[in-house]
């Protein structure tokens, strides 16, 4: 399962804690680059650091505008969002 999602970008809401964090970890472990869409930037950055140390690529964003920009960028870079 380590690279099933290689080359994919996952945007996880509520990724700073709880089920969102665990979901983000599982996606990163499967090879995805993970964007944590969070309300608390500090908590999101701490979660991203912990995830990067343990697994792989994770980024924190606390503004819907940023998440929309990521989605827009992904849409232009990829054929589809899965």
N, C-alpha and C positions, 0 to 999 in steps of 0.2 A: 504493500500500500504506500510505500515511501514516495513514489513519484507518479501516482495515478493522476494527480492534478497539476503536474509540472506545466508551466506556461500559462496557467489560469490565474486570474485575480479574483479573490473572494472579498466581498464587503460584508462585514458582520456588524450589525447594530447591537449595542449593549455589550461590546466585546471586552470591556474592562473588568468584568466580574461575572460570576455565576455561570449560567448555561451559555451565555454569549462568549465568555472567555474559553470555556471548554470546547465549544464549537469551533472557535478560531484556532485553538491549539490542534484540534483534529484535522482541520483543513490545512494548516501549515505542515503538520506531520505527513500529510498526503502529497505535499509538494507545492501547494498553492502559495502565492504571495497574498498576504492578508492585510486588508485595511480595516482597522477597528474604528467604527463610527460611534463615538461616545459623547456624552454630555459633559463629562468632567475631563478636561484635557490632561490634567496632572495624573489622574487615575489611568487614563488611556495610555499615556506615555510610560508609566510604570509597568502596565500590563504588556506593552509592546517590548520593552526592554527585557522583561522576564521571559517572554516568548522567544525573542531573538537569541537569548543566551541558551535556552533549552532546545529550540527547534529550528527556527529559520526566520524568514522575512515577515515582519509585521510593522505596520505603521498606524499611528493614531491621528484621528481627525475629529475635532469637536464641533465643527460647523457643517450644517447641511449643505451650504454652498460648496465646501471642499469636497464632500461626498459626491455632489452633482458634477463637479469638475472632473473627478476621477472617473465617474461613469461615462461622461462625455469623452474623455481621453481614451478610455477602454473601447468605447464604441467605434472610435476612429482607428484604433490600432488593431482591433480584432473584428472578425466577421460577425460575432454574436457574443452576448453575455449568456452563459449557461446557467 
